[in-house]
């Protein structure tokens, strides 16, 4: 009997204390990129320290649930050029031959926002002088990107429910 009364009292106390987390304001929210990635716009970018050929670079990005970097604007391209440092980096542009159009790794055609330069290479990389083409077997660093997860990191305000 004493145990029944104690359980009933504890239940009553817990129901009075029942608090539901409520998000009141999201002014201090921010979206996060994985550790080691840099956010810009709606994307997260990873700048490798390793080197590899274009195919290896794409596979390395895919292992991170990403792909070689795509850019949608001059601002994004400027960001990539600023953060890549002095090294050349593979990006997600490729083509079957010089007679074929440049394609992104998501199979969309490149809009030629910036002209690619260089020889008859079938893979593109980012240099200090812009987008250049090269043979895919040469070894370079690479840039991966994926959508920003938009996992909101907001302080929760607890209100009695």
RATA-V470913 format. One record per residue. N is the residue number from 1. RES is the residue in one letter. PHI is phi in radians with two decimals (999 if undefined). OMEGA is omega in whole degrees, -180 to 180 (NA if undefined). Layout:
n->N res->RES phi->PHI omega->OMEGA
n->N res->RES phi->PHI omega->OMEGA
//
This chain:
n->1 res->X phi->999 omega->178
n->2 res->X phi->-1.07 omega->179
n->3 res->X phi->-1.13 omega->179
n->4 res->X phi->-1.09 omega->180
n->5 res->X phi->-1.12 omega->-180
n->6 res->X phi->-1.13 omega->179
n->7 res->X phi->-1.14 omega->179
n->8 res->X phi->-1.11 omega->180
n->9 res->X phi->-1.16 omega->179
n->10 res->X phi->-1.13 omega->177
n->11 res->X phi->-1.06 omega->180
n->12 res->X phi->-1.12 omega->-180
n->13 res->X phi->-1.14 omega->-180
n->14 res->X phi->-1.18 omega->-180
n->15 res->X phi->-1.20 omega->177
n->16 res->X phi->-1.21 omega->-179
n->17 res->X phi->-1.46 omega->-177
n->18 res->X phi->-0.97 omega->-179
n->19 res->X phi->-2.08 omega->177
n->20 res->X phi->-1.89 omega->176
n->21 res->X phi->-1.19 omega->-180
n->22 res->X phi->-2.20 omega->177
n->23 res->X phi->-1.51 omega->-178
n->24 res->X phi->-1.45 omega->-175
n->25 res->X phi->-2.52 omega->-180
n->26 res->X phi->-2.06 omega->-179
n->27 res->X phi->-1.11 omega->-177
n->28 res->X phi->-1.80 omega->178
n->29 res->X phi->-1.38 omega->174
n->30 res->X phi->-2.66 omega->177
n->31 res->X phi->-1.58 omega->-175
n->32 res->X phi->-2.05 omega->170
n->33 res->X phi->-1.86 omega->177
n->34 res->X phi->-1.03 omega->178
n->35 res->X phi->-1.01 omega->-180
n->36 res->X phi->1.58 omega->179
n->37 res->X phi->-1.84 omega->180
n->38 res->X phi->-2.09 omega->-180
n->39 res->X phi->-1.52 omega->172
n->40 res->X phi->-2.61 omega->-177
n->41 res->X phi->1.05 omega->-178
n->42 res->X phi->-1.74 omega->-177
n->43 res->X phi->-2.22 omega->171
n->44 res->X phi->-2.00 omega->-178
n->45 res->X phi->-2.10 omega->177
n->46 res->X phi->-2.13 omega->180
n->47 res->X phi->-1.83 omega->-176
n->48 res->X phi->-1.23 omega->171
n->49 res->X phi->-1.80 omega->180
n->50 res->X phi->-1.45 omega->175
n->51 res->X phi->-2.19 omega->178
n->52 res->X phi->-2.98 omega->176
n->53 res->X phi->-1.33 omega->-174
n->54 res->X phi->-1.08 omega->-178
n->55 res->X phi->-1.12 omega->177
n->56 res->X phi->-1.07 omega->-180
n->57 res->X phi->-1.09 omega->178
n->58 res->X phi->-1.11 omega->178
n->59 res->X phi->-1.10 omega->178
n->60 res->X phi->-1.11 omega->177
n->61 res->X phi->-1.13 omega->-179
n->62 res->X phi->-1.09 omega->177
n->63 res->X phi->-1.14 omega->177
n->64 res->X phi->-1.72 omega->-178
n->65 res->X phi->1.03 omega->-178
n->66 res->X phi->-2.50 omega->175
n->67 res->X phi->-2.60 omega->177
n->68 res->X phi->-0.97 omega->-169
n->69 res->X phi->-1.02 omega->171
n->70 res->X phi->-2.02 omega->174
n->71 res->X phi->-2.30 omega->-175
n->72 res->X phi->-1.95 omega->-175
n->73 res->X phi->-2.66 omega->176
n->74 res->X phi->-1.11 omega->179
n->75 res->X phi->-1.09 omega->178
n->76 res->X phi->-1.14 omega->178
n->77 res->X phi->-1.09 omega->178
n->78 res->X phi->-1.06 omega->176
n->79 res->X phi->-1.05 omega->-179
n->80 res->X phi->-1.07 omega->-180
n->81 res->X phi->-1.12 omega->-178
n->82 res->X phi->-1.20 omega->-173
n->83 res->X phi->-1.59 omega->-176
n->84 res->X phi->-1.29 omega->-178
n->85 res->X phi->1.36 omega->-175
n->86 res->X phi->-1.34 omega->-176
n->87 res->X phi->-1.41 omega->172
n->88 res->X phi->-1.36 omega->-179
n->89 res->X phi->-2.31 omega->173
n->90 res->X phi->-1.12 omega->172
n->91 res->X phi->-2.18 omega->-172
n->92 res->X phi->-1.46 omega->176
n->93 res->X phi->-1.77 omega->178
n->94 res->X phi->-2.71 omega->176
n->95 res->X phi->-2.64 omega->-179
n->96 res->X phi->-1.27 omega->178
n->97 res->X phi->-2.81 omega->-180
n->98 res->X phi->-1.15 omega->178
n->99 res->X phi->-1.49 omega->-177
n->100 res->X phi->-1.78 omega->179
n->101 res->X phi->-1.29 omega->173
n->102 res->X phi->-1.24 omega->-180
n->103 res->X phi->-2.22 omega->172
n->104 res->X phi->-1.40 omega->179
n->105 res->X phi->-1.17 omega->176
n->106 res->X phi->-1.57 omega->178
n->107 res->X phi->1.22 omega->172
n->108 res->X phi->-1.67 omega->-178
n->109 res->X phi->-1.35 omega->179
n->110 res->X phi->-1.20 omega->-176
n->111 res->X phi->-1.53 omega->179
n->112 res->X phi->1.01 omega->174
n->113 res->X phi->-0.91 omega->176
n->114 res->X phi->-2.25 omega->-179
n->115 res->X phi->-1.23 omega->174
n->116 res->X phi->-1.50 omega->-178
n->117 res->X phi->-2.22 omega->176
n->118 res->X phi->2.02 omega->-176
n->119 res->X phi->-1.24 omega->-177
n->120 res->X phi->-1.51 omega->-178
n->121 res->X phi->-1.16 omega->-179
n->122 res->X phi->-1.79 omega->180
n->123 res->X phi->-2.27 omega->-176
n->124 res->X phi->-1.89 omega->175
n->125 res->X phi->-2.40 omega->-179
n->126 res->X phi->-1.77 omega->177
n->127 res->X phi->-2.05 omega->177
n->128 res->X phi->-1.12 omega->-177
n->129 res->X phi->-1.72 omega->179
n->130 res->X phi->2.03 omega->-179
n->131 res->X phi->-1.54 omega->-180
n->132 res->X phi->-2.16 omega->176
n->133 res->X phi->-1.97 omega->-178
n->134 res->X phi->-2.70 omega->173
n->135 res->X phi->-1.23 omega->-175
n->136 res->X phi->-1.16 omega->-178
n->137 res->X phi->-1.48 omega->178
n->138 res->X phi->-1.26 omega->-176
n->139 res->X phi->-1.75 omega->179
n->140 res->X phi->-2.55 omega->169
n->141 res->X phi->-1.24 omega->180
n->142 res->X phi->-2.55 omega->177
n->143 res->X phi->-2.14 omega->175
n->144 res->X phi->-1.80 omega->169
n->145 res->X phi->-2.58 omega->174
n->146 res->X phi->-2.65 omega->180
n->147 res->X phi->-1.08 omega->173
n->148 res->X phi->-1.10 omega->-175
n->149 res->X phi->-1.17 omega->-176
n->150 res->X phi->0.89 omega->171
n->151 res->X phi->-1.28 omega->-175
n->152 res->X phi->-1.19 omega->177
n->153 res->X phi->-1.95 omega->-176
n->154 res->X phi->-2.12 omega->172
n->155 res->X phi->-1.20 omega->179
n->156 res->X phi->-1.60 omega->176
n->157 res->X phi->-1.70 omega->-177
n->158 res->X phi->-1.64 omega->177
n->159 res->X phi->-2.08 omega->176
n->160 res->X phi->-1.04 omega->-176
n->161 res->X phi->-1.86 omega->NA
//
